[in-house]
Structure formats: C-alpha cells, structure tokens
Amino acid sequence: MSHKNIFVTLFYSKFVYGVRTLTTIFLGYKKIKWKNFIIAEIIVMFFAVSLVVIVGVLIGNGYKIALGIFKSFKIALTLVFVSLFIFYLVQKNLVKYISKKQEILKK
C-alpha cells in the first residue's frame, strides 16, 4: 500500500468485515497526512454510501417486481423448485463433462 492507492484501500476496507480498523491503524503507521486521510475518507465514504444506497434501491425494486409477478405463492414456490432442479441437472452434467475432459487429458 502506498500513498497512491489510499482511495482504493479505503474503499475496499469499507466492505470487508474487520479490516476497517486495521486499515486506519496501518495508514497511521505509514504516516499518511491527516488532511489527505480526511479528504480521501470523505470521498470514499460518499462513493461507498452511494453504492450501498443504489444496491438497496435496486433490490427493493426487484422485490416489488417479483411480488407483482408472483401474486400466488404456489407459482413462486414452483419456480423455485424448477430453478433448483435445473441447477442440479446443469451441475451434474458439468461435473461429468469436466471428469471426461480430465480423463482425456491424463491419457
């Protein structure tokens, strides 16, 4: 970590649990000027909060759309089971395909 990537370091530290405090301590250890830290922290906090708000709004709108589509619980439950079944079949066939490829490569 250097002075050049303080923005990236602070941004990632906002989303990794337990790293925020360690990052602050490490930046103090690296003797980052407090004015640069405050400016970087304000800018990074603005972007981090904006990102979280945007994701929250999009997820909220997704739930509204899903509730509009699935007015019946039976339809939603059926779609979940069908999706899980399709996922299972794809995974099973993918494992077979990869196993065959590995056998061919070993020969």
C-alpha positions in Angstrom: 0.0 0.0 0.0 1.3 3.4 -0.8 0.1 7.0 -0.9 -1.1 6.5 -4.5 -3.7 3.8 -3.7 -5.1 5.2 -0.4 -8.5 5.6 -2.1 -8.7 2.0 -3.3 -7.5 0.7 0.1 -10.1 2.8 2.0 -12.9 1.8 -0.5 -12.2 -1.9 -0.2 -11.9 -1.7 3.6 -15.5 -0.4 3.8 -16.8 -3.7 2.6 -14.5 -6.3 4.2 -15.6 -7.1 7.7 -12.9 -6.4 10.3 -10.5 -4.6 8.0 -11.7 -1.1 8.5 -10.0 -0.6 11.9 -6.8 -2.3 10.8 -6.6 -0.1 7.7 -6.9 3.0 9.8 -4.1 1.8 12.1 -2.0 0.9 9.1 -2.4 4.2 7.4 -1.4 5.9 10.6 1.7 3.6 10.8 2.5 4.6 7.2 2.4 8.3 8.3 -0.3 9.4 5.9 -1.0 13.1 6.4 -4.3 13.5 8.3 -5.6 16.1 5.8 -5.0 13.6 2.9 -6.7 10.9 5.0 -9.7 13.0 5.8 -10.2 14.1 2.2 -9.8 10.5 1.0 -12.1 9.2 3.7 -14.9 11.7 2.8 -14.6 10.9 -0.9 -14.5 7.1 -0.4 -17.4 7.3 2.1 -19.5 9.2 -0.4 -18.9 6.5 -3.0 -19.4 3.6 -0.6 -22.7 5.0 0.8 -23.9 5.8 -2.7 -23.1 2.3 -3.8 -25.0 0.7 -0.9 -28.0 3.0 -1.4 -28.2 2.2 -5.1 -27.9 -1.5 -4.5 -30.6 -1.3 -1.8 -33.0 0.6 -4.1 -32.4 -1.9 -6.9 -33.0 -4.8 -4.6 -36.2 -3.2 -3.2 -37.5 -2.6 -6.7 -36.7 -6.2 -7.6 -38.8 -7.4 -4.7 -41.7 -5.2 -5.8 -41.5 -6.6 -9.3 -41.2 -10.2 -8.0 -44.3 -9.7 -5.8 -46.2 -8.3 -8.7 -45.3 -11.3 -10.9 -45.9 -13.9 -8.1 -49.2 -12.9 -6.7 -49.7 -16.6 -6.0 -47.4 -18.3 -3.5 -47.8 -21.6 -5.5 -46.3 -20.0 -8.6 -43.3 -18.7 -6.7 -42.7 -22.0 -5.0 -43.0 -23.9 -8.2 -40.5 -21.6 -9.9 -38.0 -22.0 -7.0 -38.2 -25.8 -7.2 -37.9 -25.8 -11.0 -34.9 -23.5 -10.8 -33.2 -25.7 -8.2 -33.9 -28.8 -10.3 -32.4 -27.1 -13.4 -29.4 -26.0 -11.4 -28.9 -29.6 -10.1 -29.1 -31.0 -13.7 -26.6 -28.4 -15.0 -24.2 -29.1 -12.2 -24.4 -32.9 -12.6 -23.8 -32.7 -16.3 -21.0 -30.2 -15.8 -19.2 -32.5 -13.4 -19.5 -35.4 -15.9 -18.2 -33.2 -18.7 -15.2 -32.0 -16.6 -14.4 -35.5 -15.5 -14.3 -36.7 -19.1 -12.1 -33.9 -20.1 -9.7 -34.6 -17.3 -9.5 -38.3 -18.3 -8.8 -37.4 -21.8 -6.0 -35.0 -20.7 -4.4 -37.7 -18.5 -4.1 -40.1 -21.4 
